[in-house]
């Protein structure tokens, strides 16, 4: 009997210390839908039966709404996952928008989603996700748009939730949806002079989400970053981005290493598709498994259960990572 009690206690201790397993999947954010073998394998292994797929962006220019970078499809894009159509809307599109324009926008977004799903024979889910970095000045019209899209489409409408929208919820408001997707990245601008990792600084994230448990919407999924980029700084301290660079890309005879993740160019030339001058610097920002674990451990103390959607599905980002 004593031995059984000891075993039972050990079982409880192991169970309590065991890391919670979070079902996961990916965002797909490229304009042409195609999958190579590495991406197909990563997607097949994902435990959530959905792929969150960007269909197009919406912007406003000259007073007119415009779909931007609408998806095309390659024959290699085949998956057993259901597709969740995701639409990015610029915040400026919501400035000074009339009730008639809101109805027009909701109607045409729904129609374009349905058109592309039918044209490319995509097995879409009953959800449309809207991604918009709304602010205090656009909140009311954006929230009205979300309600209108739900009414017109008959779909479940969900939306992304940025860190500042959690911290400043009194100013930015609570969207009229049942589920939100918390974007745990972009903690600062990569174009500022800073020593922080602009993709994800865990300390900054924790400060923004210190009261996450008080957020009124309780159904929260979590988007985590697995992407990387290089920040190029010229002689005038101006910055620009080169997507998908890793520290391995910095191993080049034309570069001089000045930090673990930073080099100085010592020879003018074409690098990564751009002409870069001697004296320019390139700093790579990547996300480690340790950072992702620290964020996940922190969130487990704030919200009870959540799926993870990794941003984004690309062989450059998923080939050497264990999910």
Secondary structure as UniProt FT lines:
FT   HELIX           2..17
FT   STRAND          24..28
FT   STRAND          32..33
FT   HELIX           37..45
FT   STRAND          50..61
FT   TURN            62..63
FT   STRAND          64..68
FT   STRAND          72..73
FT   TURN            75..76
FT   STRAND          82..89
FT   HELIX           91..94
FT   TURN            95..96
FT   HELIX           99..119
FT   TURN            120..121
FT   STRAND          124..131
FT   TURN            136..138
FT   HELIX           139..153
FT   STRAND          156..161
FT   HELIX           163..167
FT   HELIX           169..172
FT   STRAND          179..184
FT   TURN            190..191
FT   HELIX           202..208
FT   TURN            209..211
FT   HELIX           212..214
FT   STRAND          219..225
FT   STRAND          229..233
FT   TURN            235..236
FT   STRAND          239..243
FT   HELIX           247..250
FT   TURN            253..254
FT   STRAND          255..259
FT   TURN            260..261
FT   STRAND          262..265
FT   STRAND          269..271
FT   TURN            272..273
FT   STRAND          274..276
FT   TURN            278..279
FT   STRAND          281..285
FT   HELIX           289..300
FT   TURN            301..302
FT   STRAND          308..311
FT   HELIX           315..318
FT   TURN            319..320
//
